[in-house]
Amino acid sequence: MKDLYPFWKANIHEDRLAAKVVCMFPLLFFLGTCALVLWAVFRSILILLVMCAIMNVAMWLWLTSTCLLGVAGSYLVQQELEKTKDARVGVNSQAEAGAQAGSDSVTHVIVIPNYKEDEALMSETLESLAQAEDSHFFHIVLAMEAREAGSDVKAQTLQAKFKDCFAKVEVTLHPGDLQQDHNDGTVDAEVPGKASNLRWAVEQTYKNLQKEGQYSLASVLVTVTDADCIFHPAYFSTISKEFNIMRENPDKEQEWTMWQAPQLSYRNHWQAPICSRAWTYISSMYEFGGVSGLSFGGHHMVFSAYSLPLQLAHQADSWDGDIIAEDHHCYLKCFFYSVHAAALDDSARDQSVGCRPKLQIRPVLLPVKSTPIISPEGYWSSYAERWYQAKRHAQGVAELSYTLLAMYDTFRHLPFKNYSFSLFFAMGKILTRLFCMHLLPICQTVGLGVLTLYWMAHHRGIPACPKTLRITMALETDYVLCGLAGTWTLVWPVVIPILCLIWANYCFASTAFISPSQHQPSAKLWFKEDGEFEARCGSKKVAAFGSTVLDCVVFLLPMMLPYGLIAMLVAFWNVAFYGNRVTYVTASKQTRATAGSYGTMGDDQTREATENDV
């Protein structure tokens, strides 16, 4: 079965019916939900109650469990920070262990894709990497864009400044006229952005390392990071230790492992406008809770800044040039590639037991710190730039379409003998996560919104549903259905998740930003980044809690209308009719070192999309 179809290379831009159908699926699913809700309003209120109850319960379980996992994860992070608090600048564990360049020691290649990023911001990021354990063994790749005037000069300046801090600082210059080949023979021009930049930079790095022959490629790990990310000094050494432990086992688990740390955009949090702070609460909950869930057997996908073996990235061709959500796409391509590899292994055995996907994600409970959107052009400009970012994130729904297409190709070409429960279960978890991310919130909003309007139109009541909570009726079927649909109280479908969101984000800010800066003072940038909370009542934690409560209770839901609901509708339309052939603009970010001067892309109002923070 050496000629098994490469289904992991499926692409929604292929010129075939299946690709067109999966692109239409998100929009059709949403329109179908809306049609059923409206039909139920006029024809059967029972169906509307059932729909709302199902979506409310699903949404409540997802949000609440994710928040609670994040709270539990914050305590795990505390423990991990205690273990690593003695990390010092200049400590090189590989060197102390006698590992030499050219041996089987782990080599970290850190790729920083960027486009018109401020030099001071990138310098700060490189400085933080230089403060990491084993930093003298790092290979830094400044992935520049040829279409940015002066990018080569900026790269050379940074290269000269930090050449003595790392084993190597190299520069790649991504051409702007490349194409993406598809399985069906069609091609598409690359979409300017993080994905296409990474595709070029990682492949060039692979070829360079292969040509040099100095390092074992099986021991090289690639870390993708945005220009505003600050890693904990022990992040890379932690991965190295896990990698070395895993490769002592005969199953070669290390070849199929990706690493993800929770990412929190609390740098300059209180200088950001509420539109940016609202997104910080949502993304922190999702990322911190998702990564924490990995410690308890949960499922998650890599996001923004992550690590994986170089050989896996090369063999899976992890980044396509014509996609937007490079992080999720990287995970999904690696997953389906692992299914392909497992099927080949399974077929090579005398007795087939069914293929089991090999890919796994391991959590690194040392948070990565990044920045929210703050426009140098003024307060209200940040709202416009946050809109561009929201559309970019919403475009990730295209990965649901990709997953459906890859699954279709998998079951179309994979021999039946290779099917297994593990395969179906793993794919089910991926589909569930993508559905919860991209379809459930907007469909639940429509259902609950229509039910609320119906409730108001009928004098604040629903026929056959009680208006108040009565314990004596709690076990009656109609009463339970009405309660789950949210007809007599919004406490459990709305208030409880918001309370959990407040609690979780307070824990994140306290654990990863405030406490380390107070209890583990250090000259390292990771510890100095405290979120810039201003003390209230003599305590930064009190200020963080009070401000989080105010933001989430008063401003969160209004911000979700334009940046959640409307952005998703635009994404559904774009994916249905254009796929990823869309143009976006990037977002401005500031840190302490760049405040007042930093603005990604400068004043160029016709700027093209780059995925520096997807």
N, C-alpha and C positions, 0 to 999 in steps of 0.2 A: 504493500500500500504506500509505496514511496511517492506516488503521484497524487496523493490526497489533496483535494482542492484547498488552496490557501484562504479559508473562509475568514480568518482574522483580518485580512486585507480588504474586507468589504468597505464600500464607500457610498454614501447616500447620493453622490453626484453621478453615479453610474447611469448609463442610458438603458435602463430596463424597467419593466413594470414594477417589480418588487421594490426597487429603490424609490420610485415615485409614490407607491402606496405607503411605505413607512414614513416618508416625509409628511404625508397628509394625515397620518394617524393622530398626532397630538391635537391638531385643529379639529378633526372630525370627532374625536372623543369628547372634546370640550363642547362643541356645538351639539353633539348628541345628548350630553348631560343637560345642557340648557333647554333643549327641546323637550326632554322628558320631564324636567322640572316644571316648565310652563304648561305642558299637557296635564300634569298631575294637579296643578292649581285649579284648573277648570273641570277636570274630569274625575279625579280621585285624590282627595287630600290624604288618604291613607298611604298611597304610594309616595307622596311628597314626604310624609312623616318617616316612612321607612328609609328613603334615600338620605334624608338629613340625619337620621339616627346612625346609619352606617357610616356616613362620612364624618360625623362628629366624633364617634367613637374611635375611628381610625386616626383622625387628626389628633384627638386628645391623647391616645396611647403613644403616638409617634412623638409629639412634642414633649409630653410629660416624661416619658421614659428617657428621651434624649437629654432633657434638663437634669434629671436625677442621676443619669450616668455621668454627666459633666460634673455634678457636685461630688459624686464619689471619686471621679477622676482627679478633682482638685486635691483631695487628700492623698491620692497616690502620687501626685506631682510633688506635694510637700515632702513625702518620704524620699522621693528620688532626688530632690534638691538637697536634702540633708546628706545623702550619700555622696553627692558630687560637689559639695560646698568647698572642699579643699583643693579643687582644681586650680592650678597656678599657671601663669604665663610662662612659656618656655619649657613646661614639663612635656616630654615626648616619650610616652609609654613604649612605643615601638623601639625607640632608640635604646631605652633602658633595658628592653628585653633582648637587645642584640640584633634586632631586625635591620637589615641593610637594604638599600635600594637595589632592585633587581631580584630580590628574593620573593617568597610567597607572602610577604607582608601586605596588608591591605593598603591600597592606594586610593585616595579620594580625589576625584575630578569634580570640581565645583563649577558649574556653568551658570553665568549670569547674563541671560538675554536682556537686551535693553535697546531703547530707541529714544534719543533726545532726553536721556536722563541727566539730571544735574551732576556735574563732576564731583561736587562736594558730597552729595548723597552717596554716590558710588564709592567714594573714598572712605566714607564712614562705614559702609558695609564691608569693604575690604579690611579695614582696621579691625572690625569685630571678628572677622575670620582669622586674622593674624593672632588674635588673642585666644584662639581655640587650642586645645591639646593636640599635639602632633601637627601643628600648622606648617612646620617646615617640610612636611612630606606632601602637602597639598599641591595639586595642579589646578590653577585657576584659569578658567576660560572666559574671557570677556567677549561675549557674543554680540558684536556690533552689526549695525545695518548699513549697507553700502549706500542706501538712499538718504542717509542722514549726513548732511554736509559737515565735515570736520570730525566725524566719528573716529577716524583713524588717528587723528592728532590727540583727541581726548584719551583714546585707548593707550597710545604710546606714553602719554604723561602718567597715567595710572600704572602702567607697566614698569616704568622707570622708578616710580615712587615705592612700589611694593615688591620689586624683584628680589630683594634680600629677605623677604618675609616668608616666601614659599619656595617649594622646589622648582616651580615654573609658573610663569604668568604668560599665557599665550593669547593671541587675538585672532578671532575669526570674523570675516566680513561677509555677511549674508547678501548674495546678489538679489536683486529685486525682480528678476525676469525668469524665475524657475517655474517648473510645472510639476503637477502631481499625476502620476500614472495610476490608472485603475485596473481592476481585474478584467474588465470587459474590453480593454484596449482603448478606452476613451481617456482623455487628459483634461485637466483643469489648471488654470493659472493659480499659483499659490495665493493664499490670502495673507497680506502683510500682517504679521503678528508674532506672538511668542512661539506658537507651534512651528511655523515655517522656519523661524530663526533657530529653534532648538534642533529641528531636523537636520539642518545644515551643520550647525556647530558640533553636535555630538558625532555625526558621521565623520567630519574632518578630524576631530580629536581621536576617534577610533583608528583612522588610517595613520595618523601621526604616531600614535603609540605602537601600532603594529609595525610600522616601518622602523622605529627606533629599536624595537626588540629588547628594551631594557626591563620591561615589566611583564609580569604574567597577567594577561588580559583577564584571566579567570578570577583575579584578585582585585580588579579595579571596580570601584563603586562610583556611580555618577550621582551627584546631588544637583537638582535644579532649584534655583532660588531667584526671587525677584530682587530688584535693586534696593528695596527698602527693608529687606528682612534681616533680622539680627538673630543668629543662632546662639544657643547656650554653648559655653566653651567646651562642655563635655558631650555634645551631641554626636560628633564624629567618632570620638573614641568609644562611645557606647555602642555605636553601630559596628565598629571594628571588632569589639569583643564578641558581640553576638554572631557576627559573620564567621569568626574563627572557631567559635564553639560549634556552629552548625556544620562547618565543613569537615569536622571530625566524624560526622555520621555518614554512612555509606549512601544514604538516599539523596545526597546532593541538594538538600533543602535550600542552601544558601543561593543557589542559582536561580531560584524562583521566588525570591523574597523582595518585597518593597518595604521601605520604612517611612513612617509618617509621624511627625510631631504635631500636636495641636497648634494652630496658628491663631494669634490674637492681635487684632489691629488696634491696640490700646495706646500705641505711641502717639503722643499729642492728642489724646482722646478728647480732653475738655476744651481744646482750642478748635475742635472741629464743629461744624454746624450740626443741628439735630438730624438732618437727613443722613449724614455720615455716621453719627453715633447710633442711630437706629439700626443701620446695617451692621455695625459692629456687634450689637447685641444678638442679632439673628445669626450672623456667621459664626460668632464665637460659640454660641449654643450648639450649632450644628457641628462645627469642627471639633470642639473640645469634647462634646458628648459622643460624637462618632468615634474619635480616637480612643477615648476612655472605654467605650463599649468593646473595642477589640480585646481589652484585657479580660473581658467577661464572656468571650465567645461571640461577640457581635460582628457586624459587617460594616465596612466603610470603604471609601475610595480615596485615593491620594488627592491632595489639594495644594495647589500653588507652590509650596516648597517641599520636596520629597527626595528620596534616594532609591536607587535600584542598581543592580549589576550592569556594567557596561555591555557585557555580552548579551544580556537579555534585551537591552535597549536596541542593540544592533540587529539581533536576529529577528526580533518582533517588529522591527521598523516602527518603533513605538509612537512616533509623531508624524502625522500627515501634514502636508503643507497647505491643505485647503479645509482646515477645521478651525474652530474657535476655542472650545474648551479643552485646551491641550492636556490638562492634568487628568481629568476624568477619561479622556480619550486614550491617554497613555495607559492608564490602568486597564481599561476595557480591551485594548488591543493586546496587551500582555496576557490578560485572562484568556482570551480566545486563542492566542498563540499557545498557551499552556495546554489548552484542551486539544489542539492539533498535535502537539508533541506527545501528550498522554495517549492519544488514539494510536499514534505510530508505535509507541512503546507497547501498548496493549495488544496490537495486532502482531507484534514480533514474538509474543509469547505463544507457547503451544496451546494453551487454554485461555481464552479471553475471559476476563472478569469485569470488563467494562472500564472505560477510561475515567479517571478522576482528575479534575483540574488541579494543576500543580501550584498555581500562583497563590501566595499568601501575603498579607500585610501585617507587619509587626509594629506596635506602637512604640514611640520614643517619648516618654513622659517628661520631656524637657521643652517647654513651649517656645515656639518661634515668635518673635515680636515684629509686627509690621505696623504700617501707618494707615490712618483713614484718609479720606479725600479732604483736602483743604486747598482751595484755589487761591493763588497769589493775586488774582484779579479782583478779589472781593468776596464778601460773604455770600451774595446771591449767585455768583458764578459757580460756587461749590454745588449749589442745587442742580445747575445744568450739567455739571460734570458728573455728579452722582447719577443723573439720569442715563448718561452714556454708559456708566459702569453697570447700572441695573440692566440695561438692555444686553450688555455683553454677558452678564451672568445668566440672564434668562435664555440666551441663545444656547445655553447648555442643554436645552431640551432636545437639540439635535442628536445628543448622545443616546437618548432613548430610541430615536429612529435608527441610529447606527446599531445599537444593541439588537433591535428587532431584526434588522437586515442580516447581521452576523449570525443570529440564532437561526434564521431561516436557511441561510447557506450551510450552517453546521448540520442541521438535521436533514437537509437535502442531500448532502454529500457524505456524511458520516455513516459508516455501515451500522446496521441495527445492533450487531453484536457488541459494539463499543458503547452503547447506551448504558447508563448506570444511574442509580438513585442519586449519587454524589453530584453527577453532572446536572441533573434536573434541579436539585436542591440549590446548588451554587448559582445557577441561572435565575432561579426563582428569587433568591435574595437580591440579586442585582436589579431585576425588574421591579421588585418591591421598593427598593431604595429610590430608583429613578422615578417611579410613579409618585412616591411620597414627596419627592423634591419638586417635581414639575407639574403634576396634574392634580393631586389631592388638594393642595391649598386653594387653588383657584376654583375648583369644582365645589369644594365645601363652602367657600365664600358665597358663591352664586346660590347654592341651595339654602344656606342659612339666611342670606339676604332676602331671597324671595319669600321664605317662610315668615320672616320678620315683617315684611310689607303686608303679607296676607293677615298676619296677626293684628297689625295696626288698622287695616281696613275693616276688620270684623270686631272693632271696639275692644282691642287688646285681648283677644281670645281666639282660640281655635275650636271649632265644633268638636265635641266629644272629648276635649282635653280640659282638665281642671286648670284653674288659674293660679292656684296656690299649692304648696307642698302639704300633703296630708299623709302622715305616717301610716294611718290605718288602710290607706289605699295603695301603699308602696308596692305590694306584690301583684296587683292587678295588671294584666297584660297591657291594656290600653294606657294605663297610667305610666308604666315603665317606658313604653314606646314614646309617649309624649315627652317624658322627661329626657330621654336620650336624644330626642330631636331638638330639645332646647326650648320647648314652648312655655314652660312655667318658670324657668330660671336659666340664666346664662352663666351661673357660677361655675359649673363644671366644664362646659365647652370653651369658655373664654377666660373667666377670672382665674381659675386654677392654673392653666398654662402660663398666664402672664405672671402670676406669683412665682411659679417655678422658674420662669425666665429671669426674673429679678434676682432670686436667690442664687441661681447658677452664675449669672454674670458678676454678681458681687464676689462670689467665691473665686472666679477667674481673676478678676482685677486684684483682689487681695492676695491670692496665692502666688501669682506669676509676676506681679508688678510692685505692689506696695510692700509686702513682707520681705522679699529678697533685698530691696533697696535699703530697708531699715535694719534687718537682722543679719544680712550678709554683705556689709559694705565692701565694695571692691572698685578698682579702677577700670574694670572691664565694662564695656558698653552695655552688655546684656543686663547687668545688675544696676547700672545707672539709669536705665530706662524704667521709670516708675509710673508712667502714665501721666505725669505732671498734675496729679491731683492736688488741689489746694485744701489744706486742712480746715475742717469745720468742727467747732467745739473741741479743738485741740487734737483732732484725729483725722488722718487722711481716710481711714476706713469708714468713719461716719460720713464723711463727705461723699465717698464713692457710693455708699449704700443709699443715701438720700437722693443724690442726683440720678442714680439708676432707677429708683422708684418713680421719681418725677418724669423721667424720659419715657419709661415703659408704660406708665398709667395714662399720661396725658398725650404724648406725641407719637407713640409707636404705631398705633392703628391708623391714624391719618397719613403717616408716612408710607404705610404699606399699600395705600390705594394707588398712587402714581408709580412708586418704585417696585411694587409687587404685582398687583393686578394688571395694570395697563402695560407694564413692561413684558409680562408673560403673554398677553394677547398679541403684542407686536412680534414676539418671538415665534408664537404659533404660526402667524401669517408668514413670516420670513422663511421659516423652515419648510412650510408647505409649498411655497412657490419659488423660493430662491436657494433653499438649502443653507449652506454657509457662505454663499456668495453675497456677502453684505459688507458694508463699510461702517466702521465705528471709530470713535475717537477715544483716546486714553484719558486718564484722570491724573490730576495734579496731586502731589503729596509733599508734605513738609516734615522735617524733623528738627531737633534743636539746632543742628548744624546748618540747616538750610532754610530755616524760617525767614520769610521775608524776601527770599530770592529764588526759591525753587519752584519751578512750574513745568512739569513734563510737557514737552512739545511747545513750550513758549507761547507766542501770540498767534501761531498758525491756526486760523479758524477752519481751514480745510484739511486739517490733519487726518491721516489715515489711521486705521485700526492697528494697534499693537496690543498684545495680550500680556501686559506687564502685571496684571493682578487678577486674572481669571482663576 
